């Protein structure tokens, strides 16, 4: 298991379901589900990558989608599974890393990786492995959506204060609901570099309104047969 995955698993084990749920609201979750439903455009089989406790996987299943859900955190997956069992919702849950997906090629009409999950991968080889894996499991004509925050170039003050570190100053530490979070900053350049290295030609990077806030969206389109 790669370093970023180990760090994320430890962080979310400590944070727990209640801590993670405290970072969102029912209104924001509903807006996210609506945004996902719109972008899926009728696609039926969906992988919720880095699913947490199922705040997107569960509503998608209620909407009739065929859903698989994967996360690195056993405690979060177990909470999601328990909720699905209570509602008798058939969701295939798995514990694993986004860098090495336990699914056959051409398995899904869509893959969604939301919030800042992809931005928790700090090393370029981890990022590239994940992009390649997402592309691999998409069916012909499939769509992947990766969503995260928008950041501008680092300022001299941010660099001097250690707020922005690492290659190209893309590692940022922020205070989030009373706790510190560390993320990798992506933009059109970094996503373009990853997609090119993975051999992905049909992709789009946009900044758009998403769940009531402005976000960076990477769409990967798998060519149809």
C-alpha positions in Angstrom: 0.0 0.0 0.0 1.4 3.4 -1.0 2.2 6.2 1.5 -0.7 8.5 0.8 -3.2 5.6 1.2 -1.7 4.7 4.6 -1.9 8.4 5.7 -5.5 8.7 4.6 -6.5 5.5 6.3 -5.0 6.7 9.6 -6.6 10.1 9.3 -10.1 8.8 8.6 -9.8 6.1 11.3 -9.2 8.9 13.8 -11.8 11.3 12.3 -14.5 8.6 12.2 -17.9 8.8 10.7 -19.2 11.6 12.9 -16.1 13.7 12.3 -16.4 13.3 8.5 -20.1 14.0 8.6 -19.4 17.2 10.4 -17.6 18.5 7.4 -20.7 18.6 5.3 -24.5 19.2 5.6 -27.5 17.4 4.3 -28.1 20.3 1.9 -24.6 20.1 0.4 -24.9 16.3 0.1 -28.2 16.6 -1.7 -26.7 19.2 -4.1 -23.8 16.9 -4.8 -26.0 14.0 -5.6 -28.0 16.2 -7.9 -24.8 17.3 -9.7 -23.6 13.7 -10.0 -27.0 12.6 -11.4 -26.9 15.3 -14.0 -23.4 14.6 -15.1 -24.0 10.8 -15.3 -26.6 11.5 -18.0 -28.3 8.1 -17.7 -25.3 6.0 -17.1 -26.3 3.1 -14.8 -23.3 1.3 -13.3 -21.3 3.6 -11.1 -18.1 3.2 -9.0 -18.1 5.6 -6.0 -14.3 5.9 -5.5 -13.3 6.9 -2.0 -16.9 6.5 -0.9 -16.5 7.2 2.8 -19.6 6.1 4.7 -21.7 6.2 1.5 -23.1 9.7 1.4 -23.1 9.5 -2.4 -23.3 5.8 -2.9 -26.5 5.3 -0.9 -28.5 8.1 -2.6 -27.3 6.8 -6.0 -28.6 3.3 -5.2 -31.9 4.8 -4.0 -32.1 6.4 -7.5 -31.8 3.0 -9.0 -28.1 3.0 -10.1 -26.0 -0.1 -9.9 -23.4 1.0 -7.4 -20.1 -0.3 -6.2 -18.3 1.7 -3.5 -14.6 1.5 -2.5 -12.7 3.3 0.3 -9.4 2.9 2.1 -11.0 3.2 5.5 -12.5 0.0 7.0 -14.5 2.0 9.6 -16.2 4.2 7.0 -17.0 1.3 4.7 -18.5 -0.7 7.6 -20.7 2.3 8.5 -21.9 2.6 4.9 -22.6 -1.1 4.7 -24.6 -1.1 7.9 -26.8 1.7 6.6 -27.3 0.0 3.2 -28.3 -3.2 5.0 -30.8 -1.3 7.2 -32.4 0.0 4.0 -32.0 -3.2 2.1 -29.9 -1.5 -0.6 -27.8 -3.7 -2.7 -24.3 -2.1 -2.9 -21.0 -3.9 -3.4 -18.7 -2.4 -0.8 -14.9 -2.9 -0.9 -11.9 -1.8 1.1 -8.9 -0.8 -1.0 -6.8 1.9 -2.5 -7.7 4.0 -5.5 -4.2 3.4 -6.9 -5.0 -0.3 -7.5 -8.6 -1.0 -8.1 -9.9 -4.6 -7.5 -12.2 -4.6 -10.6 -12.0 -5.9 -14.1 -11.4 -3.7 -17.0 -14.5 -2.2 -18.7 -16.6 -2.6 -15.6 -18.4 0.7 -15.1 -20.4 3.2 -17.1 -19.1 5.9 -14.7 -16.6 6.5 -11.9 -16.9 9.4 -9.5 -14.2 10.5 -7.1 -15.5 13.5 -5.1 -14.7 16.0 -2.4 -10.9 16.2 -2.2 -10.1 12.4 -2.3 -7.9 12.5 -5.4 -6.1 15.5 -4.0 -4.9 13.4 -1.0 -2.4 11.6 -3.3 0.8 13.5 -3.0 3.2 11.6 -5.3 2.9 11.8 -9.0 3.3 8.0 -9.4 0.3 7.5 -7.1 -1.7 10.1 -9.1 -0.8 8.5 -12.4 -1.6 5.0 -11.2 -5.1 6.2 -10.1 -5.8 8.0 -13.3 -4.8 4.9 -15.3 -6.9 2.6 -13.1 -9.9 4.8 -13.4 -9.6 4.8 -17.2 -9.0 1.0 -17.2 -12.3 0.2 -15.4 -14.4 2.4 -17.5 -16.6 0.8 -20.2 -16.4 2.2 -23.8 -18.3 5.4 -23.8 -17.8 5.7 -20.0 -17.3 8.8 -18.0 -15.1 9.6 -14.9 -15.5 12.7 -12.8 -12.9 13.9 -10.3 -13.8 16.9 -8.2 -11.8 19.1 -6.0 -10.9 22.6 -4.8 -9.6 25.5 -6.9 -6.3 27.1 -6.0 -4.3 29.7 -7.7 -0.5 30.0 -8.0 1.5 30.1 -4.8 2.3 33.6 -3.6 5.7 34.6 -2.2 4.1 34.9 1.3 2.6 31.4 1.2 5.9 29.9 0.2 7.8 31.9 2.9 5.3 30.8 5.6 5.4 27.2 4.6 1.8 27.2 3.6 2.7 25.9 0.2 5.4 23.3 -0.2 6.7 20.5 -2.4 7.3 20.4 -6.1 5.8 23.4 -7.8 4.5 24.4 -4.4 1.5 22.2 -4.9 1.3 20.8 -1.3 -1.0 22.9 0.9 -1.9 22.7 4.5 -5.3 24.2 5.6 -7.4 24.4 8.8 -10.6 22.6 8.2 -13.3 22.4 10.8 -10.8 22.7 13.6 -8.3 20.2 12.1 -5.4 20.4 9.7 -5.8 18.9 6.2 -3.0 18.4 3.7 -3.8 18.3 0.0 -2.1 18.4 -3.4 -3.2 21.3 -5.6 -4.3 20.4 -9.1 -5.0 22.6 -12.1 -5.3 22.3 -15.9 -1.5 21.8 -16.1 -1.2 19.0 -13.6 -4.3 17.1 -14.8 -3.2 17.5 -18.4 0.2 16.1 -17.6 -1.3 13.1 -15.8 -3.8 12.4 -18.6 -1.1 12.6 -21.3 1.1 10.2 -19.3 -1.8 7.8 -19.0 -2.5 7.9 -22.7 -5.9 9.6 -22.2 -6.8 11.9 -25.0 -10.4 12.7 -24.4 -10.6 14.7 -21.1 -11.8 18.1 -20.0 -10.8 20.3 -17.0 -13.3 23.0 -16.0 -14.1 25.3 -13.1 -17.8 25.2 -12.4 -20.5 25.5 -9.8 -20.8 22.2 -7.9 -22.8 21.6 -4.8 -23.2 25.3 -4.3 -19.5 26.2 -4.6 -16.9 26.8 -7.3 -14.9 23.6 -7.9 -12.3 22.1 -10.3 -13.7 19.2 -12.3 -11.8 16.7 -14.4 -13.9 14.7 -16.8 -12.4 11.6 -18.5 -14.3 10.3 -21.5 -13.6 6.7 -22.6 -13.9 6.4 -26.4 -16.9 4.4 -27.6 -16.3 1.3 -29.6 
